[in-house]
Amino acid sequence: MKILLRFTPEIIQEPHIAEVILETGAKLNIDRASIDAVSGEVVIDVPDEKCDKVIKLFRSRGVVVSVLEHPIVLDEDECVQCGACISVCHIKALSFKEDWSITLDERRCNQCGACITACPHRALEFS
C-alpha cells in the first residue's frame, strides 16, 4: 500500500522512518521524497500486513499520514490515448488495453512523475 507522509518543522529532525522500520520490522520502500531542513513529504510503499501498525506509529509521532488509494489519477475525458505516458514509464506501470485505452497498474507505480510531465494533454496527476 502506498502512503504519503508529511513531516512538519517540529518533527523533521527526528529519524521517524528508521524508528518505524526498527519497531515494526516492515520493509518500507521509499518511492518519492522531497525533504529539506524544515519540512518534507515522502511516499512509501508498505507491505499490506504491516500497514495498520506503520500508520499508527507514524501518527503517534506527529507525522501526517495519508493512504494513497490511487497513486496517479487519469482524466479519461482529457486523455487522447497517445501513449506518451507509456513510453516514459520505466517500470511499465502504464500500458495499453486491448481496446487501446490506457491502463495503470497502481501496484507498480512509484509516483516518479515522468508520465505526468510527458502527457501533452495534462490528463495525469498525482492523487
C-alpha positions as CSV (number, residue, x, y, z in Angstrom):
1,M,0.0,0.0,0.0
2,K,1.2,3.5,-0.8
3,I,1.3,6.0,2.0
4,L,2.1,9.7,1.9
5,L,4.0,11.1,5.0
6,R,4.1,14.8,5.7
7,F,6.7,16.0,8.2
8,T,6.2,19.4,9.9
9,P,9.0,21.7,11.0
10,E,8.6,20.5,14.6
11,I,9.3,16.8,13.8
12,I,11.6,16.8,10.7
13,Q,14.8,16.4,12.7
14,E,13.9,13.0,14.2
15,P,14.6,9.7,12.5
16,H,10.9,8.6,12.3
17,I,11.2,6.4,9.3
18,A,14.2,4.5,10.8
19,E,12.4,4.1,14.1
20,V,9.2,2.7,12.5
21,I,11.2,0.2,10.4
22,L,13.0,-1.0,13.6
23,E,9.8,-1.2,15.6
24,T,7.7,-3.0,13.0
25,G,10.3,-4.9,11.0
26,A,8.5,-3.7,7.9
27,K,10.4,-3.4,4.7
28,L,9.4,0.1,3.6
29,N,10.3,1.2,0.1
30,I,10.7,5.0,-0.5
31,D,9.1,5.8,-3.8
32,R,9.4,9.5,-3.8
33,A,10.7,12.1,-1.3
34,S,11.0,15.8,-1.0
35,I,12.7,16.9,2.2
36,D,14.5,20.0,3.3
37,A,15.6,21.4,6.7
38,V,12.1,22.4,7.8
39,S,9.5,20.1,6.1
40,G,9.1,17.0,4.0
41,E,6.9,14.7,2.0
42,V,7.7,11.1,1.5
43,V,5.7,8.4,-0.4
44,I,6.4,4.9,0.9
45,D,5.3,1.5,-0.2
46,V,4.3,-0.6,2.9
47,P,3.6,-4.3,2.9
48,D,-0.2,-4.7,3.4
49,E,0.2,-6.9,6.5
50,K,2.2,-4.2,8.3
51,C,0.2,-1.2,7.0
52,D,-2.1,-0.5,10.0
53,K,0.8,-0.7,12.5
54,V,3.1,1.5,10.4
55,I,0.4,4.1,10.0
56,K,-0.4,4.1,13.8
57,L,3.3,4.5,14.7
58,F,3.8,7.4,12.3
59,R,0.7,9.2,13.5
60,S,1.8,8.7,17.2
61,R,5.0,10.6,16.3
62,G,3.0,13.5,14.8
63,V,3.6,12.6,11.2
64,V,0.6,13.4,9.0
65,V,-0.3,10.2,7.1
66,S,-2.5,9.8,4.0
67,V,-3.2,6.5,2.3
68,L,-2.9,6.8,-1.4
69,E,-5.7,4.8,-2.9
70,H,-4.7,5.8,-6.4
71,P,-1.1,7.0,-6.9
72,I,-1.8,8.6,-10.3
73,V,-5.2,9.8,-11.5
74,L,-6.1,9.6,-15.2
75,D,-8.7,12.0,-16.5
76,E,-10.2,9.8,-19.2
77,D,-12.1,12.8,-20.7
78,E,-8.8,14.6,-21.4
79,C,-6.7,11.5,-22.4
80,V,-6.3,11.0,-26.2
81,Q,-4.6,7.6,-25.8
82,C,-1.4,8.9,-27.5
83,G,0.8,6.6,-25.3
84,A,3.3,9.4,-24.4
85,C,3.0,8.3,-20.8
86,I,3.6,4.7,-21.6
87,S,6.8,5.5,-23.5
88,V,8.4,7.2,-20.4
89,C,7.2,4.7,-17.7
90,H,10.4,2.8,-16.9
91,I,8.7,0.4,-14.6
92,K,5.9,-0.4,-17.1
93,A,3.0,0.6,-14.7
94,L,1.2,2.1,-17.7
95,S,0.2,0.2,-20.8
96,F,-2.5,-0.1,-23.5
97,K,-5.5,-2.3,-23.0
98,E,-6.8,-4.4,-25.9
99,D,-9.1,-1.5,-26.9
100,W,-6.0,0.8,-27.0
101,S,-7.1,2.8,-23.9
102,I,-4.5,3.5,-21.2
103,T,-4.4,1.4,-18.0
104,L,-2.4,1.9,-14.9
105,D,-1.1,-0.9,-12.6
106,E,-1.3,1.0,-9.4
107,R,0.7,-1.6,-7.5
108,R,3.7,-1.0,-9.8
109,C,3.5,2.8,-9.9
110,N,6.2,4.5,-7.8
111,Q,5.0,8.1,-8.5
112,C,8.1,9.2,-10.2
113,G,6.0,11.7,-12.2
114,A,7.6,11.1,-15.6
115,C,4.2,10.2,-17.1
116,I,2.6,13.4,-15.7
117,T,5.4,15.5,-17.3
118,A,5.2,13.6,-20.6
119,C,1.4,13.9,-21.1
120,P,0.7,16.6,-23.7
121,H,-2.9,16.9,-22.6
122,R,-2.3,17.1,-18.8
123,A,-4.6,14.1,-18.3
124,L,-2.5,12.6,-15.5
125,E,-1.9,14.0,-12.0
126,F,-0.8,12.8,-8.5
127,S,-3.7,11.9,-6.3
